[in-house]
Amino acid sequence: MDFLMETRDLTKAWRKKTAVERVNLHVREGEIYGFVGPNGAGKSTVMKMMMNLIHPDAGEARIFGEKMGDESYESFKRIGSIIEAPCFYEKMTGRENLELYCEYMGYHNRERIEEALSRMGHLLRLELKKFDLKKNILITLLLILFSILFLTVSLLDSMTDPEQTKDTFESTFLVIGILMSVIFLIYSSILTVSLVIREYTHRTITILFCCPLNKRKLIVAKLLLITAFTTASMLAGYLCCCAYIVGVDRAFDMLEGSFHAADLSVWIPAAAVSIASCAVLSLWPFCVGILKKSGSAAIVTSLVALFIRQLVITKAPGNHESLPQLLLLTALTAAAVVIVFRRTVTKAE
């Protein structure tokens, strides 16, 4: 055996396009062979033919002096290969993946499987820790401060412009509602992209198959975390902004009229409906982003959802959704999420 590994005039074409043509490689025992080339040069195609994952149109690959084919079991036992990216079988549990791995590698110490699984249990906590609560709270506070600054500029403009009348509490509360929905629905879509869509698309969640986890449950846990945080952030934003306009009006008489406790009977239901609506809408970026495997699509979806919601509520009394509209939105969103999970997110149990 002159060469440990060699190819002879290895050729492969896809339809009318030749991927590799008459490739000859010769690697001796003990050598480290660098197989480099630009994207699309055919490196992966050559390696797949050497591992008998695809069949060449012409030529042959030999390893350990044997021509590689469907019956090369003994040779494959001596070869370790990772082409493009390592993977697990996604429809199998972590234990089943490890049992299969032990089977085809001839490794029969089953106790090591339990040991490996017990050591990987902390990965779930690490996944959830990616939601950096302190950082997101700080960002939320900055967004609320931005909202207050925006309100201040708007109020000062209406006070100092002689051609304008002062803003009313009602109009300012509507502005607060728009600010809260726009800011935090877009921010929730960004969180969805970074914590769910990007990781699912890039398959970093796949590593959790080392641990007996259900991937659907993990994604649902992250979505619930994002939705709960969006709800809490909008609630904090409403409280801070409403308290601010009441306080500055009492101190500087910046709004037309005065605040009355009876106003709360209008503000509280309107804020509650707005928060609930945005919490439900925050799931749509996930649905579209997962289907399209695109973070950009998710963020654009949040903008489209905001635009459609604004069209709906401008025609509604009180400038917010009615209870039947909110229930219909919730039902449609739930159906969309279920369909997306069935079509896209595979279940590992």
C-alpha positions in Angstrom: 0.0 0.0 0.0 1.9 3.1 -1.3 -0.7 5.6 -0.2 -3.0 5.6 2.9 -5.6 7.6 0.9 -5.8 8.4 -2.8 -8.3 9.4 -5.5 -7.9 8.5 -9.2 -9.5 10.8 -11.8 -12.4 11.4 -9.4 -15.2 13.2 -11.3 -18.7 14.4 -10.3 -21.2 16.6 -12.2 -24.6 18.0 -11.0 -26.9 18.1 -14.0 -24.8 20.0 -16.6 -22.4 21.6 -14.2 -19.1 19.8 -13.4 -18.4 20.0 -9.6 -15.0 18.2 -9.7 -13.1 16.8 -12.6 -10.3 14.3 -12.6 -9.1 14.9 -9.1 -6.0 13.0 -8.0 -5.0 13.1 -4.3 -2.2 11.0 -2.8 -1.7 11.0 1.0 0.8 8.8 2.7 0.6 7.5 6.3 1.5 10.1 8.9 1.1 13.0 6.5 -1.1 16.0 7.3 -2.8 17.1 4.1 -4.3 20.5 3.7 -7.3 20.4 1.3 -8.0 24.1 0.6 -9.8 26.1 -2.1 -12.4 28.8 -2.6 -16.1 28.3 -2.0 -17.7 26.1 -4.6 -14.4 24.5 -5.7 -15.7 21.1 -4.8 -13.8 20.2 -1.6 -16.9 18.9 0.2 -18.0 17.0 -2.9 -14.6 15.2 -3.0 -14.7 14.3 0.7 -18.3 13.0 0.4 -17.2 10.8 -2.5 -14.3 9.5 -0.4 -16.7 8.6 2.4 -19.1 7.0 -0.1 -21.9 9.6 0.8 -22.3 10.3 -2.9 -21.1 8.2 -5.8 -18.7 9.6 -8.4 -19.6 9.7 -12.1 -16.1 8.6 -12.9 -12.9 7.6 -11.1 -12.5 6.0 -7.7 -11.4 6.8 -4.1 -9.2 4.3 -2.2 -8.5 4.4 1.6 -6.2 1.8 3.2 -5.7 0.4 -0.3 -9.4 -0.5 -0.6 -11.8 1.0 -3.1 -14.5 2.8 -1.1 -18.0 1.4 -1.7 -21.2 0.3 -0.1 -19.5 -2.7 1.5 -16.5 -0.9 3.0 -17.6 -1.5 6.6 -14.2 -2.4 8.0 -12.5 0.6 6.5 -15.3 3.0 7.7 -14.7 1.7 11.3 -11.2 3.1 11.2 -12.2 6.6 9.8 -13.5 9.7 11.6 -14.9 12.4 9.4 -16.8 15.6 9.8 -17.9 17.2 6.6 -19.2 20.8 6.8 -20.7 20.6 10.2 -21.3 17.9 12.9 -24.9 16.9 13.4 -27.3 14.8 15.4 -30.4 13.0 14.3 -33.0 15.6 15.3 -35.9 13.1 15.6 -34.0 11.1 18.2 -33.3 11.9 21.8 -29.8 12.6 23.2 -29.7 9.1 24.7 -30.7 7.5 21.4 -28.1 9.5 19.5 -25.4 8.4 21.9 -26.5 4.8 21.8 -26.4 4.9 18.0 -22.9 6.5 18.0 -21.6 3.8 20.4 -23.1 1.1 18.2 -21.4 2.2 14.9 -18.2 3.0 16.7 -18.1 -0.4 18.5 -18.0 1.3 21.9 -20.1 -0.7 24.4 -19.7 0.9 27.8 -23.3 2.0 28.3 -22.5 3.5 31.7 -20.6 6.3 30.0 -23.9 7.4 28.3 -25.5 8.1 31.6 -22.4 9.9 32.8 -22.3 12.1 29.7 -26.0 13.0 30.0 -25.7 13.8 33.7 -22.9 16.3 32.9 -24.8 18.1 30.2 -27.8 19.0 32.4 -26.5 22.5 33.0 -26.9 23.4 29.3 -30.5 24.2 29.8 -29.7 26.8 32.4 -27.0 28.2 30.2 -29.4 28.5 27.3 -31.9 30.5 29.5 -29.1 32.6 30.9 -28.5 33.9 27.5 -31.4 36.2 28.3 -29.3 38.6 30.2 -31.9 40.1 32.6 -29.7 42.9 33.9 -28.7 44.1 30.5 -32.3 44.0 29.2 -33.6 45.8 32.2 -31.0 48.5 31.6 -32.0 48.8 27.9 -35.7 49.0 29.0 -34.9 51.9 31.3 -33.1 53.7 28.5 -36.0 53.2 26.2 -38.4 54.5 28.8 -36.1 57.6 29.3 -36.1 58.1 25.6 -39.9 58.0 25.6 -40.0 60.6 28.4 -37.6 62.8 26.5 -39.8 62.5 23.4 -42.8 63.5 25.4 -41.0 66.5 27.0 -39.9 67.8 23.6 -43.5 67.4 22.3 -45.0 69.2 25.3 -42.5 72.0 25.1 -43.2 72.5 21.4 -47.0 72.7 22.0 -46.4 75.2 24.9 -44.0 77.5 23.2 -45.6 77.6 19.8 -48.2 80.4 19.8 -50.0 78.9 16.8 -50.6 75.6 18.7 -52.8 74.8 21.6 -51.5 72.8 24.5 -51.6 69.0 24.2 -54.4 67.4 26.2 -54.0 64.5 28.6 -56.1 62.4 26.2 -53.8 63.1 23.2 -50.7 62.7 25.2 -51.9 59.3 26.5 -52.4 58.2 22.9 -48.9 59.2 22.1 -47.6 57.2 25.1 -49.5 54.1 23.8 -48.0 54.5 20.3 -44.5 54.9 21.8 -44.8 51.8 24.1 -46.2 49.6 21.3 -43.6 50.7 18.7 -40.6 50.6 21.0 -41.2 47.4 22.8 -42.7 45.3 20.0 -39.7 46.1 17.9 -37.4 45.3 20.8 -39.2 42.0 21.5 -38.6 41.0 17.8 -34.9 41.8 18.3 -34.8 39.5 21.3 -36.7 36.8 19.4 -34.1 37.0 16.6 -31.1 36.8 18.9 -32.4 34.2 21.3 -34.5 31.9 19.1 -34.4 32.4 15.3 -30.7 32.9 14.9 -29.8 30.0 17.2 -32.4 27.7 15.6 -31.3 28.7 12.1 -27.6 28.2 12.9 -28.5 25.0 14.8 -26.7 26.0 18.0 -29.6 24.6 19.9 -28.8 21.2 18.4 -26.0 20.8 20.9 -28.7 20.4 23.5 -29.4 17.0 22.0 -26.6 15.8 24.2 -29.1 16.3 27.0 -32.5 14.7 27.0 -34.4 17.9 26.3 -37.4 18.6 24.2 -36.5 21.3 21.7 -40.1 22.5 21.4 -40.2 23.1 25.2 -37.0 25.0 25.1 -38.2 27.3 22.3 -41.6 27.8 24.0 -39.8 28.6 27.3 -37.7 31.3 25.5 -40.8 32.7 23.7 -42.7 32.9 27.0 -39.7 34.6 28.6 -39.6 37.2 25.8 -43.4 37.8 25.9 -43.4 38.2 29.7 -40.5 40.6 29.5 -42.3 42.6 26.8 -45.4 42.8 28.9 -43.5 43.9 32.0 -41.5 46.5 30.0 -44.6 48.0 28.5 -46.3 48.1 31.9 -43.3 49.9 33.4 -43.2 52.3 30.5 -46.9 53.2 30.8 -46.5 53.8 34.6 -43.4 55.9 34.2 -44.7 58.0 31.3 -48.2 58.6 32.8 -46.7 59.5 36.1 -44.3 61.9 34.3 -47.0 63.8 32.4 -49.1 64.1 35.6 -46.1 65.4 37.6 -44.9 67.9 35.0 -48.4 69.2 34.5 -48.8 69.9 38.2 -45.4 71.5 38.4 -45.3 73.5 35.1 -48.9 73.4 33.8 -47.7 71.9 30.5 -51.0 70.3 29.4 -54.5 71.6 28.6 -56.8 71.0 31.5 -55.9 69.0 34.6 -55.6 65.4 35.6 -58.5 63.7 37.5 -58.6 60.4 39.1 -61.6 59.5 36.9 -59.1 59.5 34.0 -57.7 56.3 35.3 -60.9 54.5 34.5 -60.1 55.1 30.8 -56.3 54.8 30.9 -56.0 51.5 32.8 -58.3 49.4 30.4 -56.7 51.1 27.4 -53.2 50.3 28.6 -54.1 46.8 29.6 -55.6 46.0 26.1 -52.6 47.6 24.4 -50.1 45.6 26.5 -52.0 42.4 25.9 -52.3 43.1 22.1 -48.5 43.7 21.8 -47.7 40.6 23.9 -49.7 38.5 21.4 -48.3 40.4 18.4 -44.7 39.7 19.7 -45.2 36.1 18.6 -45.7 36.9 14.9 -42.0 37.8 14.3 -41.1 34.4 15.6 -43.6 32.7 13.2 -42.4 34.5 10.1 -38.7 34.5 11.1 -38.6 30.8 11.7 -40.4 30.0 8.4 -38.2 32.3 6.4 -35.1 31.5 8.5 -34.4 35.2 8.6 -33.9 37.7 11.4 -34.6 40.6 9.0 -38.0 39.1 8.1 -38.9 38.9 11.8 -38.1 42.5 12.4 -40.0 43.6 9.3 -43.0 41.5 10.5 -43.1 43.5 13.7 -43.2 46.7 11.7 -46.0 45.4 9.5 -47.9 44.2 12.6 -47.6 47.7 14.1 -48.8 49.3 10.9 -51.9 47.0 10.7 -52.7 47.4 14.4 -52.5 51.2 14.0 -54.9 51.1 11.1 -57.4 49.0 13.1 -57.3 51.0 16.3 -57.6 54.4 14.7 -61.1 53.4 13.6 -62.0 51.9 17.0 -63.6 53.9 19.8 -61.0 54.7 22.5 -58.2 54.0 20.0 -57.6 50.5 21.2 -58.8 47.0 20.3 -62.2 45.7 21.5 -62.3 42.5 23.5 -63.6 40.5 20.5 -60.8 41.8 18.4 -58.2 40.9 21.0 -59.7 37.4 21.4 -59.7 37.0 17.6 -56.1 38.1 17.4 -55.1 35.7 20.1 -56.8 32.8 18.4 -55.2 33.5 15.0 -51.8 33.9 16.7 -52.1 30.6 18.6 -53.1 28.8 15.4 -50.1 30.4 13.5 -47.7 29.3 16.3 -49.1 25.7 16.3 -48.7 25.5 12.5 -45.2 26.8 12.6 -44.2 24.4 15.3 -45.7 21.5 13.3 -44.1 22.5 10.0 -40.7 23.8 11.2 -39.7 22.9 14.7 -39.0 19.2 14.9 -39.8 17.3 18.1 -37.1 15.4 20.0 -38.6 13.1 22.7 
